[in-house]
Amino acid sequence: MKYTVGVDIGTFETKAVLVNEVGEVEAQAHKPHKMLVPRPGWAEHRPNEDWWGDFCEVTNKILKMSGVKAEDIKGLACSAIGPCMLPVDNHGEPLMNGVLYGVDTRSHKEIDILNDIIGESKILEICGNALTSQSVGPKILWLKRNKPEVFKKTAKILTSTSFLLHKLTKKFVIDHYTAANFSPLYNIHTQNWSNELTEEIIPIECLPELKWSTEIVGNVTEKAASETGLPKGIPVTTGTIDAAAEAISIGLTNEGDTMCMYGSTIFMISLTRKQNSDPRLWYAPWLFEGEHASMAGLATSGTLTHWFREQFGRELDINSSFTELTNEANMSKPGANGIVFLPYFSGERTPIHDPHAKGTIFGLRLDHKRGDVYRSLIEGIAHGTRHVIEAFEDAGTQTNSLYAVGGGTKNDLWMQSTSDITGLDQIVREKTIGASYGNAFLAACSTGLVKREMIDGWNPKKKIIKSQNHEVHNRNYDIFKSLYDATKHLMKEI
């Protein structure tokens, strides 16, 4: 039997799996870590500790657990949260903490500067994406303007996956899907780095080499092998951002196939027939040459359930608290007894792209109970998801099949609320491990062990969440959108 390894670095946890050539999981391991918030609007990880340290710990664990022989491991792929901004020196050593994806909103001034210099329409035309908190280009400019001593020492700007690849192979490489988030430095038409829009950010030679996700970057070095426990010399693929690897794990293959990844945030990917440039969404070449994708993400989702429990369920047993909160929410009817919840606790990413947006609980009365508020929180996230799906459709991509993946798929209330509010059935695969499993499949594809269409054999469909009560939610959804429009000017003042 032949095996591949998949590793994923998430916002709060790292996961690794060892999978055989028919898709069976031989071993898996995980390691929690924290997201650092040194200032409001900032979000960081420690590269050596949270990315590489976790990577080494989980790979060593799965290899010891499985007892698989080194010569039977044929490939490795990894993914991580992204897009991130990490300056490193000539040796690939971090010069500061990694600045995370769209949840970090520190570069809002730099977004305004670049929009003024270049023009929003020109950026959208060349890059396929408007500048938002998800864009890496403004974050590099933030580094240049606010930390000149670090910028002066910077040899390369990496993302999280690029950092892992360098640790494993000594190569500075990034995949096209991630690179498209480096606006305004990536031209979607030439699919290459470009400084034609601005030379004010960073020299192009300071960016990693571009490759497709299934291309082999290099081989595990002797030093990396000694730290990770992986066999020296096994091939390493380019990999990608965690959400794209999740999409691979559940078999997105056709136009209109859409993934909803339930986790600390919501992330969505919809495969498209052509390049769709819409300022409300994100665009990137898909992992395979000649294919395209539209993406979207909510800034906070699963994170809100933890916030709610910590603030309003402190007396509950930690092991059963979410079950108790869900039971209370189930006593509240769909529509949360008239409460509308805006989940903008860290600003919002798509489709409103507003770093100043604030969380709102609207419509409270004296007869409301904790269960009503908790249901409204879940439904608020689902309303945000519906808002994104409508943006996909407005941009020209109909959602034909909606696949659910991630830790949130274990939350029946969240899943059912999403199907009810969006009006779409959701498909759940047998294995919901997520990105690490998708990476193992990518590694198997890259090394010739399997073909892409074999994902249905690796990960069969398990169940379908049917949409119910859709009409009940329409009124609250209209209020959801109107409430933001009516209060966004006030949100900016708080």
C-alpha positions in Angstrom: 0.0 0.0 0.0 1.2 3.5 -0.8 0.5 6.6 1.3 0.4 10.4 1.2 0.5 13.0 3.9 -1.7 16.1 4.2 -1.1 18.9 6.7 -3.2 22.0 7.2 -2.5 25.1 9.5 -5.8 26.6 10.5 -6.7 29.8 12.4 -6.9 27.9 15.7 -5.7 24.4 15.0 -3.2 22.4 12.9 -4.2 19.0 11.5 -2.4 16.2 9.7 -3.5 13.0 8.1 -1.8 9.9 6.6 -4.0 8.5 3.9 -3.6 5.3 1.8 -4.1 5.2 -2.0 -7.8 4.3 -1.8 -8.6 7.2 0.6 -8.6 5.5 3.9 -7.2 7.5 6.8 -4.5 5.5 8.6 -3.7 8.2 11.2 -4.5 11.8 12.1 -3.4 14.3 14.6 -4.1 17.9 15.6 -2.5 20.7 17.7 -4.4 23.8 18.9 -2.8 27.3 18.8 -4.0 30.8 19.4 -4.7 33.8 17.1 -2.9 36.8 18.5 -4.7 40.1 18.6 -2.1 42.6 19.8 -4.4 45.5 18.8 -8.0 46.0 17.7 -8.2 45.0 14.0 -4.9 43.1 14.1 -4.6 39.3 13.8 -1.3 37.4 13.8 0.4 34.0 14.1 4.0 33.2 15.2 5.5 31.5 12.1 8.1 29.3 13.8 5.9 28.3 16.7 2.4 28.2 15.3 3.1 27.2 11.7 6.4 25.2 11.6 6.3 24.0 15.2 2.8 22.6 14.9 3.7 21.1 11.5 6.6 19.1 13.0 4.5 18.0 16.0 1.6 16.6 14.0 3.7 14.9 11.3 5.8 13.1 14.0 2.6 12.0 15.7 0.9 10.5 12.6 4.0 8.6 11.6 4.5 7.1 15.0 0.8 6.2 15.3 0.6 4.6 11.9 3.8 2.5 11.9 3.9 3.0 8.1 7.3 2.4 6.5 9.1 5.5 5.2 9.6 4.1 1.7 5.8 3.7 1.4 5.1 7.4 1.8 5.0 8.8 -1.7 4.1 12.5 -1.4 3.2 15.5 0.8 1.0 18.5 0.4 0.3 21.2 2.8 -2.0 24.2 3.1 -2.5 27.0 5.6 -4.6 30.0 6.4 -4.2 32.7 3.8 -3.5 34.9 2.3 -1.0 36.1 4.9 1.9 38.6 4.8 5.2 37.5 6.3 8.5 39.3 5.6 11.6 37.0 5.8 15.3 37.5 5.4 17.7 35.9 2.9 17.6 32.6 4.9 13.8 32.5 5.1 13.7 33.5 8.8 10.7 35.5 9.9 11.3 39.2 10.7 8.0 39.6 12.6 4.8 37.7 13.2 2.7 36.6 10.2 -0.1 39.1 9.4 -3.2 37.0 8.8 -5.8 37.1 6.0 -8.9 39.4 5.9 -9.6 39.2 9.6 -6.6 41.6 10.0 -7.8 45.0 8.9 -4.7 47.1 9.8 -4.1 48.2 6.2 -7.3 50.2 5.6 -5.3 53.4 5.1 -3.1 51.7 2.6 -6.1 50.4 0.7 -7.3 54.0 0.3 -3.9 55.2 -0.8 -3.6 52.6 -3.5 -7.1 53.1 -4.7 -6.4 56.9 -5.0 -3.1 56.4 -6.8 -4.2 53.6 -9.2 -7.9 53.8 -9.4 -10.4 51.2 -8.2 -11.6 50.3 -11.7 -8.1 49.8 -13.0 -7.3 47.5 -10.1 -10.4 45.4 -10.7 -9.6 45.2 -14.4 -6.0 44.0 -14.0 -6.3 42.0 -10.7 -9.8 40.7 -10.8 -10.3 41.9 -7.2 -11.0 45.1 -5.5 -8.6 46.0 -2.7 -10.0 44.7 0.7 -8.7 43.5 4.0 -8.0 40.2 2.2 -5.5 41.8 -0.2 -1.8 41.3 0.6 -0.5 44.3 -1.4 -1.8 46.9 1.0 -0.4 44.9 3.9 3.1 45.0 2.3 2.7 48.8 1.9 1.6 49.0 5.6 4.9 47.2 6.5 6.9 49.6 4.4 5.2 52.7 5.9 5.0 51.5 9.5 8.0 49.2 10.0 10.7 50.6 7.7 13.5 48.9 9.7 11.8 45.5 9.1 11.1 46.3 5.4 14.7 47.2 4.9 15.8 43.7 6.0 13.1 41.9 3.9 14.3 39.6 1.2 11.0 37.9 0.4 7.4 38.3 1.3 5.8 34.9 1.9 2.4 33.6 2.9 1.9 30.9 5.4 2.1 28.0 2.9 5.2 29.5 1.3 6.9 29.6 4.6 6.2 25.9 5.2 7.4 25.0 1.7 10.7 26.9 2.3 11.1 25.0 5.6 10.6 21.7 3.8 12.4 22.2 0.5 14.4 25.5 0.8 12.4 26.9 -2.2 10.5 30.2 -2.2 7.3 29.2 -4.0 3.6 30.2 -4.0 0.6 28.9 -5.9 -1.4 31.0 -8.4 -4.6 30.7 -6.3 -3.0 32.3 -3.3 -1.0 34.8 -5.4 -4.2 36.3 -6.9 -4.9 37.7 -3.4 -1.7 39.8 -3.6 -3.5 42.6 -5.5 -2.4 44.9 -7.0 0.8 42.8 -7.7 -0.8 39.9 -9.6 -2.2 40.2 -13.2 -5.0 37.7 -13.7 -4.7 38.0 -17.5 -1.0 37.1 -17.8 -1.2 35.0 -14.6 2.1 36.5 -13.4 3.5 39.0 -11.0 3.3 42.6 -12.2 4.2 46.0 -11.0 2.6 47.8 -13.9 0.0 49.4 -11.5 2.4 50.6 -8.9 6.1 50.4 -8.1 5.5 51.9 -4.7 4.9 48.6 -2.8 7.9 46.2 -3.3 10.2 44.9 -6.0 8.7 42.0 -7.9 11.8 39.9 -7.2 10.9 39.9 -3.5 7.9 37.7 -4.3 8.0 33.9 -4.5 8.1 31.9 -7.7 4.6 31.0 -9.1 3.5 27.4 -9.6 0.2 25.5 -9.9 -1.0 23.7 -6.8 -0.3 20.2 -8.0 3.2 20.9 -9.3 6.1 19.4 -7.4 8.2 22.2 -5.7 11.0 20.0 -4.4 11.9 17.3 -1.9 12.0 17.1 1.8 15.5 18.1 2.9 17.6 16.2 5.4 17.1 18.9 8.0 13.3 19.0 7.5 13.2 15.3 7.7 14.9 15.3 11.1 12.5 17.8 12.5 9.2 16.5 10.9 9.9 12.7 11.0 9.0 12.6 7.3 11.3 10.6 5.0 14.1 12.6 3.3 13.5 13.1 -0.4 9.7 12.6 -0.7 8.1 15.1 -3.2 6.3 18.2 -1.9 3.6 19.8 -3.9 3.0 23.6 -4.1 -0.2 23.3 -2.1 -2.6 26.2 -1.5 -4.7 28.1 1.0 -6.7 25.9 3.4 -10.1 26.7 2.0 -9.1 25.6 -1.5 -7.8 22.3 -0.1 -11.1 21.9 1.7 -12.9 22.3 -1.6 -10.7 19.6 -3.1 -11.6 17.2 -0.2 -15.3 17.4 -1.1 -14.9 17.2 -4.9 -15.7 20.6 -6.4 -15.3 19.9 -10.1 -18.0 21.6 -12.2 -19.2 25.1 -12.8 -21.6 26.2 -10.0 -20.2 23.7 -7.5 -19.9 25.7 -4.3 -18.3 25.0 -1.0 -19.4 26.4 2.3 -16.6 25.8 4.8 -17.9 26.0 8.4 -15.3 27.0 10.9 -14.1 30.0 13.0 -15.0 31.9 9.9 -17.2 31.0 6.9 -15.3 30.7 3.6 -17.0 29.9 0.3 -15.7 28.9 -3.1 -17.7 28.7 -6.3 -16.2 27.3 -9.5 -16.8 29.4 -12.6 -16.6 28.9 -16.3 -14.7 32.2 -16.8 -13.0 35.0 -14.9 -15.7 36.8 -12.8 -14.5 40.2 -11.5 -17.0 41.6 -9.0 -15.9 44.1 -6.3 -18.0 42.3 -3.7 -16.2 39.0 -4.2 -12.7 37.7 -4.7 -11.4 36.0 -7.8 -8.5 33.6 -8.4 -7.4 31.1 -10.9 -8.4 27.7 -9.6 -5.8 25.1 -8.6 -5.7 23.6 -12.1 -4.5 25.6 -15.1 -7.4 26.9 -17.2 -10.0 26.9 -14.4 -11.4 29.7 -12.3 -13.1 30.4 -9.0 -15.0 33.1 -7.1 -14.5 33.3 -3.4 -16.2 34.9 -0.4 -15.8 34.9 3.3 -17.4 36.1 6.5 -15.0 37.6 9.1 -16.6 35.8 12.1 -18.9 32.8 12.4 -17.9 29.9 14.6 -15.9 32.3 16.6 -19.1 33.9 17.7 -20.5 30.7 19.3 -17.4 30.6 21.5 -17.8 34.3 22.3 -21.4 33.8 23.3 -20.6 30.8 25.5 -17.8 32.6 27.3 -19.9 35.7 27.9 -23.4 34.3 28.5 -22.9 30.6 29.4 -20.1 30.7 32.0 -22.1 28.6 34.4 -22.5 25.8 31.9 -20.3 22.7 31.9 -17.5 23.2 29.3 -18.1 19.7 27.9 -21.8 20.0 27.3 -22.3 23.8 27.0 -22.9 23.9 23.2 -25.4 21.1 23.5 -27.3 23.0 26.2 -27.2 26.2 24.2 -28.4 24.4 21.1 -31.3 22.8 23.1 -32.3 26.2 24.3 -32.1 27.6 20.7 -34.3 24.7 19.5 -37.0 25.9 21.9 -37.1 29.2 19.9 -38.9 29.0 16.6 -37.1 29.7 13.2 -36.8 33.4 13.0 -35.5 33.6 16.6 -38.7 35.1 18.0 -38.1 38.3 16.1 -34.4 39.0 16.8 -32.1 39.9 13.9 -28.3 39.5 14.5 -25.5 41.2 12.5 -22.4 39.0 12.9 -19.9 41.8 12.1 -17.9 41.5 15.3 -14.5 41.9 13.4 -15.8 44.1 10.7 -17.0 42.1 7.6 -15.4 40.8 4.5 -17.7 39.8 1.6 -19.9 41.1 0.3 -19.8 44.5 2.1 -16.0 44.8 2.7 -16.4 47.1 5.7 -13.7 47.0 8.4 -15.9 49.4 10.5 -19.0 47.2 10.6 -20.1 46.2 14.1 -22.0 43.3 15.6 -25.6 44.1 16.3 -28.4 42.3 18.2 -31.7 44.0 17.1 -35.2 43.6 18.3 -34.7 42.6 21.9 -37.7 42.4 24.2 -38.2 41.5 27.9 -39.8 38.1 27.0 -36.7 37.0 25.0 -34.6 34.2 26.4 -30.9 33.2 26.0 -32.0 30.5 23.5 -33.7 33.2 21.3 -30.4 35.2 21.2 -28.3 32.1 20.5 -30.6 31.1 17.6 -30.5 34.6 16.2 -26.6 34.4 16.3 -26.7 31.2 14.2 -29.3 32.6 11.9 -27.3 35.8 11.5 -24.4 33.8 10.2 -26.7 32.0 7.8 -28.1 35.4 6.6 -24.6 36.5 5.9 -24.1 33.3 3.9 -27.2 33.9 1.9 -26.0 37.5 1.2 -22.8 35.9 -0.4 -24.7 33.4 -2.5 -26.8 36.2 -3.9 -23.6 38.0 -4.8 -22.3 34.9 -6.6 -25.5 34.8 -8.6 -25.4 38.5 -9.4 -21.8 38.0 -10.7 -23.1 35.3 -13.1 -22.6 32.0 -11.3 -25.6 30.0 -10.2 -25.1 27.8 -7.3 -25.9 24.3 -8.7 -24.6 22.2 -5.8 -23.8 23.4 -2.3 -21.2 21.3 -0.4 -20.8 21.7 3.3 -17.5 21.0 5.1 -15.6 21.8 8.3 -16.1 21.5 12.0 -19.4 23.4 11.9 -21.0 20.5 10.0 -21.4 18.8 13.4 -23.7 21.7 14.4 -27.1 20.5 13.2 -28.8 23.8 14.1 -26.3 25.8 12.1 -26.5 23.5 9.1 -30.3 23.4 9.0 -30.5 27.2 9.5 -28.2 27.7 6.5 -30.2 25.5 4.2 -33.5 27.1 5.4 -32.3 30.6 5.0 -30.5 30.2 1.7 -33.2 27.9 0.2 -30.5 25.4 -0.9 -30.0 21.8 0.0 -26.5 21.0 1.3 -24.4 17.9 0.5 -22.2 16.5 3.2 -19.5 14.0 2.3 -18.6 11.0 4.4 -15.3 12.5 5.5 -15.5 16.1 6.8 -11.8 16.2 8.0 -11.3 19.1 5.6 -8.1 20.7 4.2 -5.6 18.1 5.5 -7.6 15.4 3.7 -7.8 17.5 0.5 -4.0 17.9 0.7 -3.5 14.2 0.9 -5.6 13.8 -2.2 -3.7 16.6 -4.0 -0.4 14.9 -3.1 -1.8 11.6 -4.5 -2.9 13.4 -7.8 0.5 15.1 -8.1 2.5 11.9 -7.7 0.2 9.8 -10.1 -1.4 7.6 -7.4 -4.9 8.8 -8.3 -6.8 10.9 -10.9 -8.9 13.9 -9.9 -12.2 12.3 -10.7 -11.5 9.6 -8.2 -12.5 11.8 -5.2 -16.0 10.3 -5.2 -14.4 7.0 -4.4 -12.2 8.5 -1.7 -15.0 10.5 -0.1 -18.6 9.4 -1.0 -21.7 11.5 -0.3 -23.1 10.8 3.1 -26.3 13.0 3.5 -28.2 15.9 2.2 -29.6 18.7 4.4 -32.9 19.6 2.9 -34.1 23.3 2.9 -37.3 23.9 4.9 -39.1 27.0 6.3 -37.4 29.2 3.6 -40.3 31.6 3.4 -40.3 32.1 7.2 -36.8 33.7 7.1 -37.4 36.1 4.2 -38.7 39.0 6.4 -35.7 38.7 8.8 -33.3 38.6 5.8 -34.7 41.8 4.4 -34.3 43.4 7.9 -30.8 42.0 8.1 -29.7 43.8 4.9 -31.7 47.0 5.7 -30.3 47.2 9.3 -26.7 47.3 8.1 -27.5 49.9 5.4 -29.4 52.1 8.0 -26.6 51.9 10.6 -23.3 51.6 8.8 -22.6 55.4 9.2 -23.1 55.0 12.9 -20.9 51.9 13.1 -18.0 54.0 11.7 -18.4 56.4 14.6 -18.1 53.9 17.4 
